[in-house]
């Protein structure tokens, strides 16, 4: 790797002059700057961004801190898609971002500020945590720009991005009840400790009230956002199942896949006996059998908007205080796991 010292030797200028020329300081004349830049370009010199940040105290690197970086399942690539779009958007805007996998056992004694200081980060995105997690509390109480994904926390230096869960619930109820003609609905939600679950429960209550005239029965089960959790809770509560008459709406594709597997293990057919609708838009949902209908999130847009909001917070955008969250749109994708009753 070519260094400033190498450029100094080749050009005959001092290390200080070369450094100031490459950083476009006014006290170096244009002729000298041009000569030094020509040599730097020829030799393939690239600045050490981390070192520049340490010197200027204006780092251009964000951290993406996730407790879900390895996913709750090998087939869950949602966090990876979030990170890659965050990285792409950060690069477009002149920043970099590093992935930090938070392991509670390993990092239980490490504070949010330590994560920031160790890597000279200028801000952070937090994903995969519960709202009451100590790391989230530390981030919120710090003055470090922070964006939470699917965690509803905000103040002057922090904000959050989340998919439009109210719309997702409405889409699911409308499709299964109005369009498909079901009158019995089972909703499988996630862990009650999760902030997202509180949003889901509020959205589902609103949708239930809106579409109550279509419903003969409505029940909810806790699948803990896990494939195995959905499998277990459905088996334990199999008396709720009403073949040929019931649709099952899951608050994650992972739980939707667990429901598909359990129904088939119980001897049922999907969608002949039950329609199953997921939520997320995981890539794997289109490859299971039958392919899973889903209300899809847009992880790319979540990641990009997280970076946009983080940069606004870093730059002290005063408008952010009243707009410290972003709702990201969702869409319905109809596949083979759902059917319209009147067509069978």
PENOR-V183803 format. One record per helix or strand of 2 or more residues. SS is the DSSP state (H for helix, E for strand). FROM is the first residue (numbers start at 1). TO is the last residue. If there is no record, write none. Layout:
# PENOR-V183803
SS_FROM_TO + SS_FROM_TO
This chain:
# PENOR-V183803
H_4_11 + H_15_22 + H_30_43 + H_49_56 + E_61_66 + H_78_92 + E_96_101 + H_104_107 + H_112_118 + E_123_127 + H_134_141 + E_146_149 + E_158_163 + H_165_179 + E_184_189 + H_195_210 + H_212_214 + E_217_222 + H_227_236 + H_238_240 + E_246_250 + H_253_265 + E_274_280 + H_283_286 + E_293_296 + H_299_314 + H_318_322 + E_325_328 + E_331_333 + H_341_343
